[in-house]
Amino acid sequence: MTANDVLHALGEAADTGNVIQSWNDSQALLPKGPLAPLREANWRAWREVCTFGDEVDGPLARTAAKIAGNEALRRLFWHLYWRLLLSPTAQPIADWPKLEKVLGEEGGVFYLLAALAVVPRIEANYARLGFPLANAHFTCQQVRHFCDDNYRRGNQGRIGLYDSNINWLRNYTERRYVRLGRLEYWLDPTPQNYTVFRHRRTGRVVALAAPGQRFDADGYLHTDSARYREGEGWTTTFALDETSATGYLLDPRGMGLDRQVTLSLADWECVLKKGDPVLQMHIPSGGGMGPEACRDSLLEARDFFRQYCPNEPVRAVTCASWIFSNLLETILPEDANLNCFLRELYLEPRPASGNDGLWFVFLQRGPIDFATAPRETSLQRRILAFLEAGGHWRHGGMFILFDDLDRYGSQVYRGGWSPDLPELRG
Ligand SMILES: CC(C)(COP(=O)(O)OP(=O)(O)OC[C@H]1O[C@@H](n2cnc3c(N)ncnc32)[C@H](O)[C@@H]1OP(=O)(O)O)[C@@H](O)C(=O)NCCC(=O)NCCS
């Protein structure tokens, strides 16, 4: 059967999403017997590891039986499983069918069954890396979070997974990627091009912007050049040699400054630059981002990677997200969990498109539709009020250095900050 034969048999339109991609490759490997993720002993064990309760057993059992008993559905399921977890290179699925004609309201369970099969793949990756099995299993709970916090929220409480979430799972099977407490971390060289220095005597930290960035008059970056006004703002340069670094300051509160400085390397040590290994942080859904949870997770991450990746000179945690937009400091109450977090970090601006990351809050792609956007939570209502008043949304980035974690809670980067720091006077 071709991909379109299968889609036709399932009552779906020809050429739906990117189903056709690598179809022949997966079908050539289609097992004759039962597919592993459909075996009850497997999915039951895996859903327990992922911390699902037994209320999901009914939908999982029904859907597994329907897939096994329908040749077209079985072929499509194998194709999904192979693309997600078995193919030699990542093959993200996009805009796949909801399968309502064949599975009714349980179409999302088709995707969940494939997602649960991530469990043995994560276990194998962690065994290869020498990470403990307990950490593998703790990380696996993300499948349930994707289901409970995202899919159920957008689908009247039904179980399932969104394709954008399901694709993410492969990272856990290939990378040095682990959930520790409230947050997740991925060890990789930083692709970011800002450079961070610490004053050798006072310990003060400053970051200098990447070269060639066009800032607007307020110190922000945009993906759409129309957002810049002619004659306003500045474009950065950066130079580093054996004795000094010259570049444009980044304010730890999350904006660029039209202020060029030269740092003598006799006084300042370069502590983070492009390509250095960092822990890229990811923020799983689920609330509870209180100060202690954030601090404890960061400390656990420092200890974990020092123990299990001792040859990697990691010095920092970095992240980019809507969560690091300094707009939140005007949108949310001062004592909101996210604002407490922001005050502990060195924020840095990222090129903003106007709706970066808002999917995670509204589960809507593209520009927010004010007529249909959910207003169920205070977070949603406050962001919508900002947007409806004509506010331009932006996301942001952050870093925190391992050496500063022991002072978490003291606003180490912002405390006493000024663009006229004594350390910058030379
Ligand atoms: C948004 C988030 C970081 C908030 O953490 P937090 O500030 O500790 O959240 P709280 O538990 O204190 O909740 C604060 C409010 O936000 C709401 N909220 C939390 N997560 C939400 C989400 N993803 N979407 C919409 N509202 C959310 C809560 O319901 C609560 O609203 P209420 O006052 O009406 O009860 C986190 O809960 C989350 O789930 N984020 C989704 C994942 C994400 O965006 N990751 C980054 C990807 S780039």
Ligand as a Chemical Component Dictionary entry (heavy atoms), coordinates in Angstrom:
data_LIG
# 
_chem_comp.id                   LIG 
_chem_comp.type                 NON-POLYMER 
_chem_comp.pdbx_formal_charge   0 
_chem_comp.three_letter_code    LIG 
# 
loop_
_chem_comp_atom.comp_id 
_chem_comp_atom.atom_id 
_chem_comp_atom.alt_atom_id 
_chem_comp_atom.type_symbol 
_chem_comp_atom.charge 
_chem_comp_atom.model_Cartn_x 
_chem_comp_atom.model_Cartn_y 
_chem_comp_atom.model_Cartn_z 
_chem_comp_atom.pdbx_ordinal 
LIG C1  C1  C 0 3.896  28.990 32.486 1  
LIG C2  C2  C 0 4.673  28.307 33.558 2  
LIG C3  C3  C 0 6.136  28.477 33.354 3  
LIG C4  C4  C 0 4.155  28.968 34.835 4  
LIG O1  O1  O 0 4.786  28.548 35.985 5  
LIG P1  P1  P 0 4.302  29.230 37.352 6  
LIG O2  O2  O 0 4.457  30.694 37.228 7  
LIG O3  O3  O 0 4.977  28.556 38.491 8  
LIG O4  O4  O 0 2.803  28.872 37.322 9  
LIG P2  P2  P 0 1.770  28.855 38.473 10 
LIG O5  O5  O 0 1.548  27.431 38.792 11 
LIG O6  O6  O 0 2.153  29.787 39.585 12 
LIG O7  O7  O 0 0.520  29.451 37.719 13 
LIG C5  C5  C 0 0.310  30.831 37.520 14 
LIG C6  C6  C 0 -0.902 30.983 36.619 15 
LIG O8  O8  O 0 -0.532 30.635 35.287 16 
LIG C7  C7  C 0 -1.389 29.625 34.795 17 
LIG N1  N1  N 0 -0.608 28.776 33.905 18 
LIG C8  C8  C 0 0.449  27.994 34.232 19 
LIG N2  N2  N 0 0.918  27.394 33.123 20 
LIG C9  C9  C 0 0.154  27.802 32.090 21 
LIG C10 C10 C 0 0.173  27.540 30.704 22 
LIG N3  N3  N 0 1.064  26.744 30.152 23 
LIG N4  N4  N 0 -0.762 28.136 29.953 24 
LIG C11 C11 C 0 -1.679 28.951 30.485 25 
LIG N5  N5  N 0 -1.726 29.259 31.789 26 
LIG C12 C12 C 0 -0.821 28.679 32.583 27 
LIG C13 C13 C 0 -1.891 28.909 36.033 28 
LIG O9  O9  O 0 -3.078 28.235 35.759 29 
LIG C14 C14 C 0 -2.060 30.040 36.988 30 
LIG O10 O10 O 0 -3.272 30.723 36.658 31 
LIG P3  P3  P 0 -4.355 31.110 37.780 32 
LIG O11 O11 O 0 -3.750 32.261 38.558 33 
LIG O12 O12 O 0 -5.545 31.522 36.979 34 
LIG O13 O13 O 0 -4.572 29.911 38.625 35 
LIG C15 C15 C 0 4.547  26.818 33.571 36 
LIG O14 O14 O 0 3.514  26.522 34.387 37 
LIG C16 C16 C 0 4.247  26.129 32.300 38 
LIG O15 O15 O 0 3.516  25.212 32.364 39 
LIG N6  N6  N 0 4.750  26.482 31.106 40 
LIG C17 C17 C 0 4.508  25.754 29.899 41 
LIG C18 C18 C 0 5.787  25.296 29.361 42 
LIG C19 C19 C 0 6.534  26.375 28.645 43 
LIG O16 O16 O 0 5.986  27.365 28.231 44 
LIG N7  N7  N 0 7.844  26.143 28.488 45 
LIG C20 C20 C 0 8.693  27.018 27.750 46 
LIG C21 C21 C 0 8.705  26.618 26.356 47 
LIG S1  S1  S 0 9.690  27.751 25.379 48 
# 
loop_
_chem_comp_bond.comp_id 
_chem_comp_bond.atom_id_1 
_chem_comp_bond.atom_id_2 
_chem_comp_bond.value_order 
_chem_comp_bond.pdbx_ordinal 
LIG C1  C2  SING 1  
LIG C2  C3  SING 2  
LIG C2  C4  SING 3  
LIG C2  C15 SING 4  
LIG C4  O1  SING 5  
LIG O1  P1  SING 6  
LIG P1  O2  DOUB 7  
LIG P1  O3  SING 8  
LIG P1  O4  SING 9  
LIG O4  P2  SING 10 
LIG P2  O5  DOUB 11 
LIG P2  O6  SING 12 
LIG P2  O7  SING 13 
LIG O7  C5  SING 14 
LIG C5  C6  SING 15 
LIG C6  O8  SING 16 
LIG C6  C14 SING 17 
LIG O8  C7  SING 18 
LIG C7  N1  SING 19 
LIG C7  C13 SING 20 
LIG N1  C8  SING 21 
LIG N1  C12 SING 22 
LIG C8  N2  DOUB 23 
LIG N2  C9  SING 24 
LIG C9  C10 SING 25 
LIG C9  C12 DOUB 26 
LIG C10 N3  SING 27 
LIG C10 N4  DOUB 28 
LIG N4  C11 SING 29 
LIG C11 N5  DOUB 30 
LIG N5  C12 SING 31 
LIG C13 O9  SING 32 
LIG C13 C14 SING 33 
LIG C14 O10 SING 34 
LIG O10 P3  SING 35 
LIG P3  O11 DOUB 36 
LIG P3  O12 SING 37 
LIG P3  O13 SING 38 
LIG C15 O14 SING 39 
LIG C15 C16 SING 40 
LIG C16 O15 DOUB 41 
LIG C16 N6  SING 42 
LIG N6  C17 SING 43 
LIG C17 C18 SING 44 
LIG C18 C19 SING 45 
LIG C19 O16 DOUB 46 
LIG C19 N7  SING 47 
LIG N7  C20 SING 48 
LIG C20 C21 SING 49 
LIG C21 S1  SING 50 
# 
